[in-house]
Amino acid sequence: MSGFDRFFLMNAEDAKRYAAEILGFFEPGEDLRCREIGDGNINYVFRIRSETSGRSVVIKQADKLLRSSGRPLDVRRSKIEARALQLKGALAPGLVPKVYHCDEIMAVIAMEDISDYRNLRGELAENRVYPHLAEQLSSFLVDTLLPSTDLVLDRREKKERVCFFTNSELCEITEDLVLTEPYHNYKNRNIVTLGNEAFVEEFLYRDETLKTEVAKLRCAFMNNAQALLHGDLHTGSVFANEQGVKIIDPEFAFYGPMGYDIGNVIGNLFFSRGNKAFTAPGNAEPAAALDRTISDLYDKTREKLSEKYDELVEFSLYRSPQFKSFYLDSVMADALGYAGTELIRRVVGDSKVSELTSVQDLALRVPLERALIRLGIFLIKNRAYICSGAELIGAFRRILSEGEFL
């Protein structure tokens, strides 16, 4: 009996013992230090480091309850996350943490310590816009998404993966918080900044054309089992330094439209861009760097998808140039639509981002949020007509210059 043969929530001492006894990661007698480094609502994350050898490991344990409300949660998401990390790590080596161990009983994943990397959302807030971001993020997206589709993967294997990655509980969170409530506040959970109530009512709740387009995106999210998604790919789940990036936390992984992951990254970069436009309008360099990053990310993703398609897709019907164009155009249109839904949901929903909450002055925050909502609406409604990163950046600049946020 190991003491870990039945689920319980670990504390720091338990995590040290687990790392030594179950993982065998440390030798007996090593001087171990452990710190809980998680900042979420549904998991505990421990970093265990040996003062003796300098080696370290991260242990992530899924909680059975949502800490904020006590709502029960299925810890199977830990198994899904571990498998997603393994599959994506094989397709994009070096861009996700290595998985050392997965424990279904304890709902634990033991993985590589990436403490040399820093949270990208925080890095962007400090004006560190790494020049490699567009290159590495586009490679991660293309290298992990297209190969997981049945354009490339054996169709039986793909169907088996769809079954394994059925992630009903966490998908419901997205379906509600991202793709329903910002337009139909039926659970009364939206949090609208003082001064934006009438704006949200007019431009989100009452815009039937917008709601029809969101309904299309919601339907695709729920029914288009296209590729294995990360499912929650925002700048808080990207860690970066001067050398590269690491992608973490794919516990929302499931089979859905690949544009969802692409759009989430694009949308979250715009939060940083918008924040700088209103809080530091005189500091042009970080804004210009973000513009280049967003534009290049869109263009490089589109270009690399085309190249990867030619490299991997072999089935004769799918080799048709017309079908390829249809397929990739629809992916990139989806990406812009989901970028729009991500922008809107973070502004009016109950899951905010620091680029907004850090702006305490309502004279700045109200127009910032309106500009992001305007951009989100534009992307959703015009997603099929934007074909380049320059057009994407141009849309936001136009919103800023024309004062559409007033």
C-alpha positions as CSV (number, residue, x, y, z in Angstrom):
1,M,0.0,0.0,0.0
2,S,1.5,3.3,-1.2
3,G,-0.9,5.7,0.5
4,F,-1.7,7.0,-3.0
5,D,-4.1,4.2,-4.0
6,R,-7.2,6.2,-3.3
7,F,-7.9,9.8,-4.3
8,F,-7.3,12.6,-1.9
9,L,-6.2,16.2,-2.4
10,M,-2.5,16.6,-1.8
11,N,-0.7,19.3,0.1
12,A,2.9,20.2,-0.3
13,E,4.2,17.5,1.9
14,D,2.1,14.9,0.1
15,A,3.5,16.1,-3.2
16,K,7.1,15.8,-2.1
17,R,6.4,12.2,-0.9
18,Y,4.6,11.4,-4.2
19,A,7.5,12.7,-6.3
20,A,10.0,10.6,-4.3
21,E,7.9,7.4,-3.7
22,I,5.7,7.1,-6.8
23,L,7.7,8.9,-9.4
24,G,11.1,7.9,-8.1
25,F,12.2,11.3,-9.3
26,F,14.5,11.9,-6.3
27,E,16.9,9.8,-4.3
28,P,16.1,9.0,-0.6
29,G,17.4,11.7,1.7
30,E,17.4,14.5,-0.9
31,D,16.5,17.9,0.6
32,L,13.2,18.7,-1.2
33,R,11.4,22.0,-1.4
34,C,7.8,22.3,-2.6
35,R,5.6,25.2,-3.6
36,E,2.0,25.4,-4.8
37,I,2.2,27.5,-8.0
38,G,-1.3,27.1,-9.4
39,D,-3.5,30.1,-9.9
40,G,-6.6,28.4,-11.2
41,N,-9.9,27.3,-9.8
42,I,-10.0,23.6,-10.6
43,N,-6.5,22.3,-10.1
44,Y,-3.5,22.3,-7.8
45,V,0.0,22.6,-9.2
46,F,3.1,21.8,-7.1
47,R,6.7,22.5,-8.1
48,I,9.1,20.2,-6.2
49,R,12.8,21.0,-6.4
50,S,15.8,19.2,-4.8
51,E,18.2,21.4,-3.1
52,T,20.7,18.5,-3.3
53,S,20.7,17.8,-7.0
54,G,18.9,20.9,-8.5
55,R,16.5,18.6,-10.3
56,S,12.8,19.6,-10.3
57,V,9.4,18.3,-11.4
58,V,5.9,19.7,-11.6
59,I,2.9,17.8,-10.3
60,K,-0.6,18.9,-11.4
61,Q,-3.6,17.4,-9.6
62,A,-7.2,17.9,-10.7
63,D,-9.7,18.8,-8.0
64,K,-13.1,17.1,-7.8
65,L,-14.8,20.4,-7.0
66,L,-14.8,23.9,-8.4
67,R,-13.2,25.9,-5.6
68,S,-15.3,29.0,-6.2
69,S,-18.6,27.3,-6.0
70,G,-18.2,23.7,-4.8
71,R,-19.6,22.4,-8.1
72,P,-18.6,18.8,-8.7
73,L,-16.1,18.2,-11.6
74,D,-15.0,15.0,-13.4
75,V,-11.3,14.4,-12.8
76,R,-11.1,12.4,-16.0
77,R,-10.0,15.8,-17.5
78,S,-6.6,15.0,-16.1
79,K,-6.3,11.9,-18.2
80,I,-7.5,13.9,-21.3
81,E,-4.9,16.6,-20.6
82,A,-2.1,14.2,-20.2
83,R,-2.9,12.4,-23.5
84,A,-3.3,15.7,-25.3
85,L,0.1,16.8,-24.0
86,Q,1.7,13.6,-25.2
87,L,0.1,13.7,-28.7
88,K,0.9,17.4,-29.2
89,G,4.4,16.9,-27.8
90,A,5.0,14.2,-30.4
91,L,3.8,16.5,-33.2
92,A,5.5,19.7,-31.9
93,P,8.6,18.6,-30.0
94,G,9.8,21.1,-27.5
95,L,6.7,23.3,-27.6
96,V,4.9,21.5,-24.7
97,P,6.2,20.2,-21.4
98,K,7.3,16.6,-21.3
99,V,4.9,14.3,-19.5
100,Y,6.6,11.9,-17.1
101,H,3.7,10.1,-15.5
102,C,-0.1,10.1,-15.5
103,D,-2.0,8.7,-12.5
104,E,-5.7,8.1,-13.0
105,I,-6.4,7.3,-9.4
106,M,-4.9,10.5,-8.0
107,A,-5.8,12.5,-11.1
108,V,-2.1,13.6,-11.3
109,I,0.1,14.6,-14.2
110,A,3.8,14.8,-13.5
111,M,5.6,16.9,-16.1
112,E,8.7,18.9,-17.0
113,D,9.3,22.0,-14.9
114,I,9.2,25.0,-17.2
115,S,10.2,27.6,-14.6
116,D,12.7,29.1,-17.1
117,Y,9.7,30.3,-19.1
118,R,7.3,33.1,-18.1
119,N,3.6,33.6,-18.5
120,L,3.1,35.3,-21.9
121,R,0.2,37.5,-20.7
122,G,2.5,38.9,-18.0
123,E,5.4,39.3,-20.5
124,L,3.2,41.2,-22.9
125,A,2.1,43.5,-20.1
126,E,5.7,44.3,-19.4
127,N,6.2,45.1,-23.1
128,R,8.2,42.0,-23.8
129,V,6.9,41.0,-27.3
130,Y,9.3,38.3,-28.4
131,P,10.2,38.3,-32.1
132,H,9.7,34.5,-32.3
133,L,6.1,34.5,-31.1
134,A,4.4,34.4,-34.5
135,E,6.8,31.8,-35.8
136,Q,6.5,29.4,-32.9
137,L,2.8,29.8,-32.2
138,S,1.9,29.3,-35.9
139,S,4.1,26.2,-36.0
140,F,2.5,24.8,-32.9
141,L,-1.0,25.4,-34.3
142,V,-0.3,23.9,-37.7
143,D,1.8,21.0,-36.6
144,T,-0.7,19.9,-33.9
145,L,-4.0,20.6,-35.6
146,L,-3.9,19.5,-39.2
147,P,-2.2,16.1,-38.5
148,S,-5.0,15.2,-36.1
149,T,-7.7,15.5,-38.7
150,D,-9.0,12.6,-40.8
151,L,-7.5,14.3,-43.9
152,V,-4.3,12.9,-42.5
153,L,-5.0,10.5,-39.7
154,D,-6.5,7.1,-40.3
155,R,-10.2,7.5,-40.1
156,R,-10.8,4.7,-37.6
157,E,-8.1,6.0,-35.3
158,K,-9.5,9.5,-35.6
159,K,-13.0,8.3,-34.6
160,E,-11.4,6.5,-31.6
161,R,-9.7,9.7,-30.6
162,V,-13.0,11.6,-30.9
163,C,-14.5,9.2,-28.4
164,F,-11.6,9.4,-26.0
165,F,-11.5,13.2,-26.1
166,T,-15.2,13.6,-25.5
167,N,-15.0,16.3,-22.9
168,S,-18.6,17.1,-22.2
169,E,-18.2,19.0,-18.9
170,L,-15.6,21.4,-20.0
171,C,-17.1,21.9,-23.4
172,E,-20.3,22.9,-21.7
173,I,-18.4,25.7,-20.0
174,T,-17.2,27.0,-23.4
175,E,-20.6,26.6,-25.0
176,D,-22.2,28.7,-22.2
177,L,-19.5,31.3,-21.3
178,V,-18.1,31.9,-24.7
179,L,-20.8,31.1,-27.2
180,T,-24.1,31.8,-25.5
181,E,-24.2,34.1,-22.5
182,P,-22.4,37.1,-24.0
183,Y,-25.4,37.4,-26.4
184,H,-28.2,35.9,-24.2
185,N,-27.6,36.4,-20.5
186,Y,-30.0,33.7,-19.5
187,K,-28.0,32.7,-16.4
188,N,-27.5,36.3,-15.3
189,R,-23.8,35.8,-14.9
190,N,-22.5,38.5,-17.2
191,I,-20.4,41.3,-15.6
192,V,-20.7,44.5,-17.5
193,T,-18.6,47.5,-16.6
194,L,-20.4,50.5,-15.3
195,G,-21.2,52.8,-18.2
196,N,-21.3,50.0,-20.8
197,E,-24.7,48.6,-20.0
198,A,-26.6,50.3,-22.8
199,F,-23.8,49.7,-25.3
200,V,-23.8,45.9,-24.5
201,E,-27.6,45.9,-24.7
202,E,-27.7,47.5,-28.1
203,F,-24.7,45.9,-29.8
204,L,-24.8,42.4,-28.3
205,Y,-28.1,41.5,-26.9
206,R,-30.3,43.1,-29.6
207,D,-28.2,42.5,-32.7
208,E,-30.0,39.6,-34.4
209,T,-27.6,39.4,-37.3
210,L,-24.7,39.1,-34.9
211,K,-26.5,36.4,-32.9
212,T,-27.2,34.4,-36.0
213,E,-23.5,34.4,-36.9
214,V,-22.6,33.4,-33.4
215,A,-25.2,30.6,-33.6
216,K,-23.3,29.3,-36.6
217,L,-20.0,29.4,-34.8
218,R,-21.6,27.7,-31.7
219,C,-23.1,25.0,-33.9
220,A,-19.8,24.3,-35.5
221,F,-18.0,24.2,-32.1
222,M,-20.5,21.5,-31.0
223,N,-20.7,19.5,-34.1
224,N,-17.5,19.8,-36.2
225,A,-15.1,17.2,-34.8
226,Q,-12.4,18.4,-37.1
227,A,-9.1,18.4,-35.1
228,L,-7.8,17.8,-31.6
229,L,-7.9,21.2,-30.0
230,H,-6.1,22.6,-27.0
231,G,-9.5,24.1,-26.2
232,D,-8.4,27.0,-24.0
233,L,-5.4,28.4,-25.8
234,H,-5.0,32.0,-24.5
235,T,-1.9,33.9,-23.6
236,G,-2.1,32.6,-20.0
237,S,-1.6,29.1,-21.2
238,V,1.5,30.1,-23.2
239,F,4.8,30.5,-21.5
240,A,7.7,32.2,-23.2
241,N,11.3,33.4,-23.0
242,E,13.9,34.6,-25.4
243,Q,14.4,31.0,-26.7
244,G,10.9,30.0,-27.4
245,V,7.5,29.0,-26.0
246,K,5.8,26.2,-24.1
247,I,2.1,25.5,-24.3
248,I,0.4,24.2,-21.1
249,D,-3.0,23.3,-19.7
250,P,-4.9,21.5,-22.5
251,E,-7.5,20.1,-20.1
252,F,-10.3,21.5,-22.3
253,A,-8.9,19.4,-25.2
254,F,-11.5,17.9,-27.5
255,Y,-12.2,17.3,-31.2
256,G,-13.7,20.5,-32.6
257,P,-13.1,23.1,-35.4
258,M,-9.4,23.9,-35.6
259,G,-10.1,27.6,-36.1
260,Y,-11.2,27.7,-32.4
261,D,-7.6,27.4,-31.2
262,I,-6.2,29.7,-33.8
263,G,-8.8,32.3,-33.0
264,N,-8.3,32.1,-29.3
265,V,-4.6,33.0,-29.7
266,I,-5.3,35.9,-32.0
267,G,-8.1,37.3,-29.8
268,N,-5.9,37.2,-26.7
269,L,-3.1,39.1,-28.4
270,F,-5.6,41.8,-29.2
271,F,-6.3,42.2,-25.4
272,S,-2.7,43.3,-25.0
273,R,-2.9,45.5,-28.1
274,G,-6.1,47.2,-26.9
275,N,-4.7,47.8,-23.5
276,K,-1.7,49.5,-24.8
277,A,-3.8,51.6,-27.2
278,F,-5.7,53.2,-24.3
279,T,-3.2,53.1,-21.4
280,A,0.0,53.9,-23.2
281,P,-0.9,55.6,-26.4
282,G,2.4,57.4,-26.6
283,N,4.5,54.2,-26.4
284,A,4.4,53.2,-30.1
285,E,7.1,50.4,-30.1
286,P,5.2,47.7,-28.1
287,A,2.0,48.4,-30.0
288,A,3.9,48.1,-33.4
289,A,5.5,44.9,-32.2
290,L,2.1,43.4,-31.3
291,D,0.7,44.5,-34.6
292,R,3.5,42.7,-36.4
293,T,3.0,39.6,-34.2
294,I,-0.7,39.4,-34.8
295,S,-0.4,40.0,-38.5
296,D,2.4,37.6,-38.9
297,L,0.6,34.9,-36.8
298,Y,-2.4,35.1,-39.1
299,D,-0.3,35.0,-42.3
300,K,2.2,32.4,-41.1
301,T,-0.6,30.1,-39.9
302,R,-2.4,30.3,-43.2
303,E,0.9,29.8,-45.2
304,K,2.0,26.9,-43.1
305,L,-1.4,25.2,-43.2
306,S,-1.2,25.3,-47.0
307,E,2.4,23.8,-46.9
308,K,1.5,21.2,-44.4
309,Y,-1.6,20.2,-46.4
310,D,0.5,19.6,-49.5
311,E,3.0,17.6,-47.4
312,L,0.6,15.3,-45.5
313,V,-2.8,15.0,-47.3
314,E,-2.7,12.1,-49.7
315,F,-6.3,11.1,-50.4
316,S,-7.1,12.0,-54.0
317,L,-10.4,13.7,-53.4
318,Y,-8.8,16.0,-50.9
319,R,-5.9,16.8,-53.2
320,S,-8.2,18.8,-55.4
321,P,-7.0,22.4,-55.4
322,Q,-10.6,23.7,-55.1
323,F,-11.3,21.5,-52.1
324,K,-8.0,22.5,-50.4
325,S,-8.9,26.2,-50.9
326,F,-12.4,25.6,-49.6
327,Y,-11.1,23.8,-46.5
328,L,-8.3,26.2,-45.6
329,D,-10.5,29.3,-46.2
330,S,-13.1,27.9,-43.9
331,V,-10.5,27.2,-41.2
332,M,-9.2,30.8,-41.3
333,A,-12.7,32.2,-41.4
334,D,-13.6,30.2,-38.3
335,A,-10.4,31.5,-36.7
336,L,-11.5,35.1,-37.1
337,G,-15.0,34.3,-35.9
338,Y,-13.8,32.6,-32.8
339,A,-11.3,35.4,-32.2
340,G,-14.3,37.7,-32.1
341,T,-16.2,35.5,-29.6
342,E,-13.2,35.4,-27.4
343,L,-12.9,39.2,-27.4
344,I,-16.5,39.7,-26.5
345,R,-16.8,37.0,-23.9
346,R,-13.8,38.3,-21.9
347,V,-15.3,41.8,-21.9
348,V,-18.8,41.0,-20.8
349,G,-18.6,37.5,-19.3
350,D,-17.6,36.5,-15.8
351,S,-14.1,35.3,-16.8
352,K,-12.1,38.5,-17.3
353,V,-8.5,39.0,-18.3
354,S,-5.9,41.2,-16.6
355,E,-5.5,43.5,-19.6
356,L,-9.0,44.7,-18.7
357,T,-9.3,44.4,-14.9
358,S,-6.0,46.2,-14.4
359,V,-7.5,49.3,-15.9
360,Q,-9.2,51.0,-13.0
361,D,-10.0,54.3,-14.6
362,L,-13.4,54.0,-16.1
363,A,-12.7,56.8,-18.5
364,L,-10.2,54.4,-20.1
365,R,-11.7,51.1,-19.5
366,V,-15.2,51.9,-20.9
367,P,-13.8,52.9,-24.4
368,L,-11.2,50.1,-24.3
369,E,-14.0,47.5,-23.8
370,R,-16.1,49.1,-26.5
371,A,-13.3,49.0,-29.0
372,L,-12.7,45.3,-28.3
373,I,-16.4,44.6,-28.6
374,R,-16.5,46.5,-31.9
375,L,-13.6,44.5,-33.2
376,G,-15.2,41.2,-32.0
377,I,-18.4,42.0,-33.8
378,F,-16.5,43.0,-37.0
379,L,-14.5,39.8,-37.0
380,I,-17.6,37.6,-36.5
381,K,-19.6,39.3,-39.2
382,N,-16.7,39.7,-41.7
383,R,-14.8,36.5,-41.0
384,A,-15.2,35.2,-44.6
385,Y,-13.8,38.3,-46.2
386,I,-10.6,39.0,-44.3
387,C,-7.7,37.2,-46.0
388,S,-4.5,38.7,-44.6
389,G,-2.9,39.9,-41.4
390,A,-2.7,43.4,-42.7
391,E,-6.5,43.5,-43.1
392,L,-6.9,42.2,-39.6
393,I,-4.7,44.9,-38.0
394,G,-6.2,47.5,-40.3
395,A,-9.7,46.7,-38.9
396,F,-8.6,47.4,-35.4
397,R,-6.7,50.6,-36.4
398,R,-9.8,51.8,-38.2
399,I,-11.9,51.3,-35.1
400,L,-9.4,53.3,-33.1
401,S,-9.0,56.1,-35.6
402,E,-12.7,56.5,-36.3
403,G,-13.7,56.5,-32.7
404,E,-16.2,53.6,-33.0
405,F,-15.8,52.9,-29.3
406,L,-17.5,56.2,-28.4
